[in-house]
Amino acid sequence: MKEYAAPWGRLLVGMTAFSTLVCVGVSVAIALNPAEGPGVERISRGAAILPMLVLVIALFFMVRGYVVTADEILVRRLLWNTRFERSRLQSASIEPDALRGSIRLFGNGGLFSFTGLFRSPKLGRYRAYVTDPARTVILRFADRIVVMSPEDPNAFVRDVSPHR
């Protein structure tokens, strides 16, 4: 078993900091300036929780690292692991900036990670589990394409390679 860190790139740090400030700011503004009217004030104060809920949900889906075992590649999340069978892996390649030109179909575009379902002209539909777009590795499985960003892409590709 070998573990790889998932370092945050500058883009993710900036987007997370900005988004966190916006969510906190909106929550505080709603809480301090509730709408007027009978019963509306209570609803307005309750709405102050929503931006903070967005932060908490995104936090649960963040990528903490990657683990390569004899049988699986794991993406470490906050409370669980996402698993991929190595036996289904067809190829692994280092392609920095693999997310460039992609459209997010469903998922998180930069709050604690870039995760979810994306589409690009080059890769088609793929799943991303990325914290640093400059370190991306493309894993092609029999039934899907997955993009990850381990701290050491060269060692990661060497360790997961199906032709070892």
MDAnalysis code that builds the backbone (N, CA, C; Angstrom):
import MDAnalysis as mda
import numpy as np

u = mda.Universe.empty(492, n_residues=164, atom_resindex=np.repeat(np.arange(164), 3), trajectory=True)
u.add_TopologyAttr("name", ["N", "CA", "C"] * 164)
u.add_TopologyAttr("resid", np.arange(1, 165))
u.add_TopologyAttr("resname", ["MET", "LYS", "GLU", "TYR", "ALA", "ALA", "PRO", "TRP", "GLY", "ARG", "LEU", "LEU", "VAL", "GLY", "MET", "THR", "ALA", "PHE", "SER", "THR", "LEU", "VAL", "CYS", "VAL", "GLY", "VAL", "SER", "VAL", "ALA", "ILE", "ALA", "LEU", "ASN", "PRO", "ALA", "GLU", "GLY", "PRO", "GLY", "VAL", "GLU", "ARG", "ILE", "SER", "ARG", "GLY", "ALA", "ALA", "ILE", "LEU", "PRO", "MET", "LEU", "VAL", "LEU", "VAL", "ILE", "ALA", "LEU", "PHE", "PHE", "MET", "VAL", "ARG", "GLY", "TYR", "VAL", "VAL", "THR", "ALA", "ASP", "GLU", "ILE", "LEU", "VAL", "ARG", "ARG", "LEU", "LEU", "TRP", "ASN", "THR", "ARG", "PHE", "GLU", "ARG", "SER", "ARG", "LEU", "GLN", "SER", "ALA", "SER", "ILE", "GLU", "PRO", "ASP", "ALA", "LEU", "ARG", "GLY", "SER", "ILE", "ARG", "LEU", "PHE", "GLY", "ASN", "GLY", "GLY", "LEU", "PHE", "SER", "PHE", "THR", "GLY", "LEU", "PHE", "ARG", "SER", "PRO", "LYS", "LEU", "GLY", "ARG", "TYR", "ARG", "ALA", "TYR", "VAL", "THR", "ASP", "PRO", "ALA", "ARG", "THR", "VAL", "ILE", "LEU", "ARG", "PHE", "ALA", "ASP", "ARG", "ILE", "VAL", "VAL", "MET", "SER", "PRO", "GLU", "ASP", "PRO", "ASN", "ALA", "PHE", "VAL", "ARG", "ASP", "VAL", "SER", "PRO", "HIS", "ARG"])
u.atoms.positions = np.array([
    [0.842, -1.174, 0.000],
    [0.000, 0.000, 0.000],
    [0.891, 1.243, 0.000],
    [0.551, 2.177, -0.883],
    [1.309, 3.422, -0.950],
    [0.324, 4.591, -0.934],
    [0.640, 5.587, -0.105],
    [-0.229, 6.758, 0.019],
    [0.391, 7.951, -0.689],
    [-0.484, 8.760, -1.278],
    [-0.073, 9.985, -1.954],
    [-0.889, 11.145, -1.407],
    [-0.214, 12.228, -1.121],
    [-0.901, 13.433, -0.657],
    [-1.656, 14.059, -1.828],
    [-2.610, 14.909, -1.497],
    [-3.369, 15.662, -2.495],
    [-3.175, 17.150, -2.197],
    [-2.022, 17.698, -2.582],
    [-1.753, 19.107, -2.259],
    [-2.683, 20.049, -3.018],
    [-2.991, 21.155, -2.371],
    [-3.836, 22.164, -2.994],
    [-2.990, 23.078, -3.861],
    [-3.419, 23.287, -5.090],
    [-2.781, 24.250, -5.973],
    [-3.253, 25.665, -5.638],
    [-2.584, 26.647, -6.196],
    [-2.938, 28.044, -5.928],
    [-4.369, 28.371, -6.319],
    [-4.831, 27.821, -7.434],
    [-6.192, 28.080, -7.881],
    [-7.202, 27.602, -6.845],
    [-7.006, 26.406, -6.319],
    [-7.935, 25.874, -5.321],
    [-7.879, 26.677, -4.028],
    [-6.696, 27.066, -3.606],
    [-6.571, 27.881, -2.394],
    [-7.337, 29.189, -2.570],
    [-7.139, 29.849, -3.699],
    [-7.807, 31.123, -3.955],
    [-9.318, 30.979, -4.051],
    [-9.772, 29.972, -4.794],
    [-11.218, 29.782, -4.952],
    [-11.887, 29.408, -3.631],
    [-11.228, 28.562, -2.851],
    [-11.796, 28.160, -1.560],
    [-11.846, 29.343, -0.599],
    [-10.777, 30.118, -0.551],
    [-10.756, 31.293, 0.339],
    [-11.846, 32.286, -0.059],
    [-11.949, 32.595, -1.333],
    [-12.948, 33.540, -1.808],
    [-14.365, 33.027, -1.532],
    [-14.627, 31.777, -1.876],
    [-15.968, 31.201, -1.675],
    [-16.339, 31.142, -0.204],
    [-15.382, 30.819, 0.644],
    [-15.641, 30.774, 2.084],
    [-15.991, 32.165, 2.607],
    [-15.242, 33.168, 2.185],
    [-15.538, 34.542, 2.606],
    [-16.921, 34.975, 2.132],
    [-17.286, 34.634, 0.918],
    [-18.610, 34.993, 0.401],
    [-19.705, 34.296, 1.209],
    [-19.559, 32.997, 1.447],
    [-20.582, 32.255, 2.208],
    [-20.730, 32.802, 3.625],
    [-19.628, 33.032, 4.284],
    [-19.678, 33.581, 5.650],
    [-20.281, 34.987, 5.620],
    [-19.852, 35.808, 4.667],
    [-20.368, 37.165, 4.556],
    [-21.863, 37.204, 4.310],
    [-22.348, 36.361, 3.424],
    [-23.791, 36.309, 3.145],
    [-24.555, 35.834, 4.382],
    [-24.036, 34.834, 5.061],
    [-24.691, 34.339, 6.278],
    [-24.789, 35.426, 7.340],
    [-23.692, 36.134, 7.551],
    [-23.675, 37.205, 8.551],
    [-24.630, 38.324, 8.138],
    [-24.604, 38.701, 6.865],
    [-25.483, 39.778, 6.390],
    [-26.951, 39.411, 6.570],
    [-27.311, 38.184, 6.260],
    [-28.711, 37.748, 6.434],
    [-29.078, 37.737, 7.907],
    [-28.173, 37.215, 8.735],
    [-28.464, 37.119, 10.172],
    [-28.607, 38.498, 10.823],
    [-27.793, 39.455, 10.399],
    [-27.820, 40.785, 11.005],
    [-28.887, 41.707, 10.426],
    [-29.333, 41.409, 9.219],
    [-30.314, 42.260, 8.549],
    [-31.491, 41.441, 8.028],
    [-32.260, 40.822, 8.919],
    [-33.367, 39.987, 8.459],
    [-34.445, 40.822, 7.775],
    [-35.189, 40.186, 6.888],
    [-36.303, 40.859, 6.214],
    [-37.368, 41.222, 7.233],
    [-38.120, 42.250, 6.928],
    [-39.161, 42.744, 7.834],
    [-40.494, 42.075, 7.536],
    [-41.342, 42.042, 8.534],
    [-42.709, 41.548, 8.344],
    [-43.025, 40.440, 9.308],
    [-44.336, 40.189, 9.501],
    [-44.741, 39.146, 10.449],
    [-44.278, 37.756, 9.988],
    [-43.489, 37.106, 10.815],
    [-43.011, 35.747, 10.525],
    [-41.849, 35.690, 9.549],
    [-41.624, 36.742, 8.769],
    [-40.567, 36.753, 7.761],
    [-39.194, 36.807, 8.421],
    [-39.085, 37.504, 9.543],
    [-37.795, 37.630, 10.223],
    [-37.256, 36.259, 10.620],
    [-38.126, 35.394, 11.124],
    [-37.693, 34.055, 11.532],
    [-37.203, 33.254, 10.328],
    [-37.906, 33.334, 9.220],
    [-37.509, 32.626, 8.000],
    [-36.180, 33.173, 7.501],
    [-36.045, 34.496, 7.519],
    [-34.824, 35.132, 7.043],
    [-33.610, 34.708, 7.865],
    [-33.765, 34.663, 9.171],
    [-32.650, 34.222, 10.025],
    [-32.305, 32.765, 9.751],
    [-33.294, 31.942, 9.497],
    [-33.039, 30.538, 9.149],
    [-32.287, 30.405, 7.837],
    [-32.551, 31.311, 6.901],
    [-31.861, 31.282, 5.608],
    [-30.372, 31.577, 5.750],
    [-29.980, 32.195, 6.852],
    [-28.566, 32.491, 7.080],
    [-27.740, 31.218, 7.188],
    [-28.385, 30.122, 7.491],
    [-27.689, 28.835, 7.621],
    [-27.309, 28.260, 6.255],
    [-28.073, 28.575, 5.217],
    [-27.872, 27.946, 3.907],
    [-26.465, 28.117, 3.335],
    [-25.892, 29.320, 3.306],
    [-24.522, 29.418, 2.774],
    [-23.501, 28.605, 3.594],
    [-23.718, 28.521, 4.892],
    [-22.810, 27.729, 5.728],
    [-22.990, 26.237, 5.449],
    [-24.218, 25.844, 5.130],
    [-24.498, 24.450, 4.779],
    [-23.763, 24.067, 3.496],
    [-23.697, 24.980, 2.547],
    [-22.938, 24.745, 1.314],
    [-21.479, 24.436, 1.651],
    [-20.891, 25.212, 2.548],
    [-19.498, 24.975, 2.953],
    [-19.317, 23.599, 3.585],
    [-20.217, 23.233, 4.477],
    [-20.099, 21.946, 5.178],
    [-20.246, 20.785, 4.199],
    [-21.198, 20.864, 3.289],
    [-21.395, 19.783, 2.311],
    [-20.160, 19.645, 1.429],
    [-19.629, 20.769, 0.941],
    [-18.421, 20.721, 0.103],
    [-17.237, 20.144, 0.876],
    [-17.148, 20.466, 2.146],
    [-16.069, 19.960, 2.990],
    [-16.081, 18.431, 3.050],
    [-17.261, 17.835, 3.135],
    [-17.357, 16.379, 3.200],
    [-16.851, 15.706, 1.926],
    [-16.950, 16.392, 0.789],
    [-16.555, 15.794, -0.484],
    [-15.119, 16.135, -0.896],
    [-14.395, 16.849, -0.054],
    [-13.024, 17.216, -0.396],
    [-12.142, 15.976, -0.572],
    [-11.082, 16.127, -1.338],
    [-10.115, 15.052, -1.558],
    [-8.955, 15.264, -0.598],
    [-8.686, 14.245, 0.243],
    [-7.607, 14.332, 1.225],
    [-6.338, 13.629, 0.770],
    [-6.458, 12.731, -0.194],
    [-5.292, 11.995, -0.666],
    [-5.709, 10.781, -1.471],
    [-4.712, 10.018, -1.875],
    [-4.934, 8.835, -2.705],
    [-4.118, 7.683, -2.126],
    [-4.640, 6.479, -2.272],
    [-3.939, 5.281, -1.798],
    [-3.957, 4.249, -2.912],
    [-2.809, 3.641, -3.164],
    [-2.704, 2.566, -4.145],
    [-2.438, 1.282, -3.388],
    [-3.341, 0.320, -3.535],
    [-3.151, -1.006, -2.943],
    [-2.955, -2.006, -4.074],
    [-2.779, -3.257, -3.738],
    [-2.595, -4.283, -4.764],
    [-3.827, -4.405, -5.656],
    [-5.013, -4.143, -5.104],
    [-6.252, -4.347, -5.849],
    [-7.014, -3.083, -6.217],
    [-6.737, -1.984, -5.499],
    [-7.564, -0.797, -5.674],
    [-6.755, 0.492, -5.680],
    [-7.409, 1.513, -6.221],
    [-6.936, 2.888, -6.090],
    [-8.035, 3.584, -5.295],
    [-7.658, 4.171, -4.169],
    [-8.639, 4.820, -3.308],
    [-8.457, 6.330, -3.342],
    [-9.571, 7.036, -3.360],
    [-9.564, 8.483, -3.187],
    [-10.067, 8.724, -1.781],
    [-9.203, 9.263, -0.923],
    [-9.583, 9.521, 0.469],
    [-10.422, 10.784, 0.535],
    [-11.620, 10.647, 1.097],
    [-12.496, 11.787, 1.322],
    [-12.484, 12.067, 2.824],
    [-13.306, 12.974, 3.303],
    [-13.306, 13.309, 4.721],
    [-13.766, 12.125, 5.577],
    [-14.853, 11.463, 5.189],
    [-15.406, 10.372, 6.000],
    [-15.440, 9.018, 5.297],
    [-15.035, 8.942, 4.028],
    [-15.091, 7.683, 3.299],
    [-14.044, 7.685, 2.199],
    [-13.936, 6.548, 1.520],
    [-13.038, 6.406, 0.381],
    [-13.853, 6.075, -0.864],
    [-13.449, 6.625, -1.993],
    [-14.024, 6.244, -3.283],
    [-13.044, 5.246, -3.888],
    [-13.557, 4.104, -4.338],
    [-12.701, 2.989, -4.757],
    [-12.772, 2.731, -6.260],
    [-11.613, 2.386, -6.826],
    [-11.519, 1.997, -8.224],
    [-10.708, 0.712, -8.297],
    [-11.207, -0.272, -9.030],
    [-10.518, -1.556, -9.159],
    [-9.345, -1.430, -10.133],
    [-8.179, -1.796, -9.670],
    [-6.993, -1.723, -10.533],
    [-7.082, -2.703, -11.690],
    [-7.797, -3.801, -11.512],
    [-7.909, -4.793, -12.581],
    [-8.627, -4.221, -13.809],
    [-9.401, -3.168, -13.641],
    [-10.132, -2.548, -14.749],
    [-9.349, -1.382, -15.385],
    [-8.195, -1.038, -14.782],
    [-7.387, 0.067, -15.289],
    [-6.671, -0.352, -16.575],
    [-6.839, 0.459, -17.622],
    [-6.203, 0.171, -18.901],
    [-4.944, 0.993, -19.120],
    [-4.956, 2.254, -18.644],
    [-3.762, 3.084, -18.805],
    [-3.772, 4.220, -17.794],
    [-2.579, 4.730, -17.539],
    [-2.411, 5.878, -16.644],
    [-1.382, 6.801, -17.291],
    [-1.709, 8.086, -17.371],
    [-0.777, 9.023, -17.995],
    [-0.793, 10.362, -17.275],
    [0.355, 11.003, -17.273],
    [0.486, 12.331, -16.663],
    [0.115, 13.351, -17.731],
    [-0.874, 14.165, -17.435],
    [-1.291, 15.215, -18.357],
    [-1.647, 16.456, -17.550],
    [-0.638, 17.288, -17.265],
    [-0.905, 18.514, -16.504],
    [-2.007, 19.352, -17.169],
    [-2.817, 19.966, -16.338],
    [-3.917, 20.816, -16.811],
    [-4.961, 20.051, -17.618],
    [-5.204, 18.800, -17.266],
    [-6.212, 17.991, -17.966],
    [-7.613, 18.585, -17.841],
    [-7.840, 19.401, -16.812],
    [-9.158, 20.013, -16.633],
    [-9.396, 21.184, -17.585],
    [-8.348, 21.698, -18.199],
    [-8.465, 22.884, -19.060],
    [-9.485, 22.622, -20.171],
    [-10.389, 23.556, -20.351],
    [-11.411, 23.448, -21.392],
    [-12.591, 22.581, -21.008],
    [-12.620, 22.116, -19.761],
    [-13.704, 21.241, -19.315],
    [-14.916, 22.033, -18.856],
    [-16.050, 21.398, -18.959],
    [-17.307, 21.937, -18.453],
    [-17.766, 21.022, -17.330],
    [-18.119, 21.607, -16.201],
    [-18.619, 20.819, -15.082],
    [-20.079, 20.479, -15.358],
    [-20.400, 19.185, -15.381],
    [-21.770, 18.737, -15.575],
    [-22.499, 18.616, -14.244],
    [-21.774, 18.130, -13.242],
    [-22.336, 17.984, -11.898],
    [-21.176, 17.846, -10.926],
    [-21.186, 18.645, -9.883],
    [-20.132, 18.513, -8.892],
    [-19.650, 19.853, -8.379],
    [-18.442, 19.842, -7.883],
    [-17.848, 20.973, -7.203],
    [-16.722, 21.542, -8.062],
    [-16.806, 22.825, -8.344],
    [-15.812, 23.443, -9.206],
    [-14.777, 24.271, -8.491],
    [-14.424, 23.942, -7.250],
    [-13.338, 24.657, -6.607],
    [-13.525, 25.041, -5.160],
    [-14.468, 24.444, -4.469],
    [-14.632, 24.689, -3.034],
    [-14.106, 23.458, -2.310],
    [-12.879, 23.495, -1.868],
    [-12.128, 22.415, -1.218],
    [-11.616, 21.358, -2.190],
    [-12.106, 21.326, -3.421],
    [-11.623, 20.387, -4.438],
    [-12.365, 20.642, -5.749],
    [-11.870, 20.017, -6.806],
    [-12.576, 19.976, -8.086],
    [-13.031, 18.529, -8.230],
    [-14.273, 18.264, -7.926],
    [-14.765, 16.886, -7.939],
    [-16.108, 16.803, -8.643],
    [-16.349, 15.669, -9.246],
    [-17.634, 15.439, -9.881],
    [-17.489, 15.009, -11.319],
    [-18.577, 15.181, -12.044],
    [-18.649, 14.774, -13.441],
    [-18.366, 15.984, -14.333],
    [-17.393, 15.832, -15.232],
    [-16.982, 16.892, -16.137],
    [-17.007, 16.377, -17.572],
    [-16.897, 17.300, -18.508],
    [-16.824, 16.948, -19.933],
    [-15.820, 17.885, -20.601],
    [-14.990, 17.298, -21.467],
    [-14.060, 18.113, -22.243],
    [-13.974, 17.550, -23.657],
    [-13.576, 18.382, -24.616],
    [-13.431, 17.881, -25.988],
    [-12.383, 16.767, -26.081],
    [-11.352, 16.858, -25.264],
    [-10.255, 15.886, -25.318],
    [-10.599, 14.552, -24.644],
    [-11.238, 14.611, -23.459],
    [-11.488, 13.400, -22.675],
    [-12.915, 12.878, -22.782],
    [-13.833, 13.687, -23.240],
    [-15.240, 13.301, -23.180],
    [-15.710, 13.441, -21.734],
    [-16.627, 12.573, -21.307],
    [-17.115, 12.606, -19.923],
    [-16.109, 11.922, -19.010],
    [-15.860, 12.535, -17.880],
    [-14.930, 11.941, -16.914],
    [-15.274, 12.394, -15.510],
    [-14.734, 11.660, -14.530],
    [-14.857, 12.017, -13.119],
    [-13.554, 12.664, -12.676],
    [-13.668, 13.732, -11.895],
    [-12.479, 14.415, -11.388],
    [-12.437, 14.325, -9.870],
    [-11.236, 14.085, -9.351],
    [-10.932, 14.088, -7.914],
    [-9.619, 14.863, -7.789],
    [-9.680, 16.180, -7.975],
    [-8.495, 16.999, -8.185],
    [-8.392, 18.099, -7.134],
    [-7.156, 18.325, -6.673],
    [-6.875, 19.454, -5.783],
    [-5.855, 20.408, -6.392],
    [-5.086, 19.936, -7.369],
    [-4.109, 20.786, -8.046],
    [-4.150, 20.490, -9.547],
    [-4.828, 21.339, -10.320],
    [-4.954, 21.096, -11.762],
    [-3.626, 20.982, -12.507],
    [-2.540, 21.485, -11.948],
    [-1.233, 21.405, -12.609],
    [-0.588, 20.026, -12.474],
    [-1.112, 19.156, -11.614],
    [-0.503, 17.833, -11.369],
    [-1.400, 16.684, -11.831],
    [-2.243, 16.896, -12.795],
    [-3.255, 15.888, -13.110],
    [-2.720, 14.646, -13.803],
    [-3.343, 13.539, -13.417],
    [-3.074, 12.214, -13.969],
    [-4.399, 11.690, -14.506],
    [-4.371, 11.133, -15.714],
    [-5.583, 10.565, -16.312],
    [-5.512, 9.055, -16.204],
    [-6.534, 8.484, -15.591],
    [-6.661, 7.031, -15.472],
    [-7.792, 6.584, -16.385],
    [-7.473, 5.710, -17.310],
    [-8.493, 5.185, -18.233],
    [-8.833, 3.762, -17.806],
    [-10.054, 3.609, -17.363],
    [-10.561, 2.304, -16.959],
    [-11.394, 1.732, -18.102],
    [-11.771, 0.476, -17.990],
    [-12.570, -0.169, -19.023],
    [-13.892, 0.563, -19.256],
    [-14.455, 1.152, -18.211],
    [-15.782, 1.757, -18.325],
    [-15.841, 3.248, -17.992],
    [-14.679, 3.895, -17.720],
    [-14.710, 5.314, -17.354],
    [-13.321, 5.925, -17.417],
    [-13.320, 7.247, -17.367],
    [-12.071, 8.009, -17.287],
    [-12.115, 8.786, -15.978],
    [-10.998, 8.762, -15.247],
    [-10.902, 9.436, -13.960],
    [-9.656, 10.310, -13.966],
    [-9.788, 11.520, -13.422],
    [-8.650, 12.434, -13.312],
    [-8.372, 12.679, -11.833],
    [-7.104, 12.525, -11.432],
    [-6.655, 12.735, -10.055],
    [-5.445, 13.658, -10.074],
    [-5.043, 14.127, -8.889],
    [-3.866, 15.009, -8.829],
    [-2.991, 14.681, -7.618],
    [-2.284, 13.563, -7.688],
    [-1.388, 13.202, -6.578],
    [-0.171, 14.119, -6.504],
    [0.426, 14.173, -5.320],
    [1.592, 15.026, -5.102],
    [2.735, 14.690, -6.052],
    [2.976, 13.423, -6.294],
    [4.053, 12.987, -7.187],
    [3.446, 12.195, -8.347],
    [3.035, 12.877, -9.413],
    [2.374, 12.186, -10.531],
    [3.220, 11.067, -11.145],
    [4.527, 11.271, -11.245],
    [5.388, 10.238, -11.846],
    [5.356, 8.941, -11.043],
    [5.542, 9.037, -9.739],
    [5.525, 7.843, -8.892],
    [4.136, 7.212, -8.888],
    [3.101, 8.041, -8.864],
    [1.731, 7.529, -8.858],
    [1.454, 6.712, -10.121],
    [1.804, 7.254, -11.287],
    [1.586, 6.533, -12.544],
    [2.399, 5.245, -12.564],
    [3.617, 5.302, -12.100],
    [4.460, 4.109, -12.031],
    [3.811, 3.035, -11.144],
    [3.258, 3.465, -9.989],
    [2.676, 2.508, -9.050],
    [1.344, 1.928, -9.500],
    [0.558, 2.697, -10.261],
    [-0.756, 2.181, -10.667],
    [-0.732, 1.519, -12.025],
    [0.334, 1.692, -12.762],
    [0.412, 1.203, -14.143],
    [-0.020, -0.256, -14.245],
    [-0.950, -0.546, -15.159],
    [-1.413, -1.942, -15.313],
    [-0.395, -2.840, -15.979],
    [0.679, -2.274, -16.505],
    [1.684, -3.063, -17.232],
    [2.947, -3.272, -16.425],
    [2.834, -3.245, -15.089],
    [4.007, -3.432, -14.212],
    [4.389, -4.872, -14.159],
])
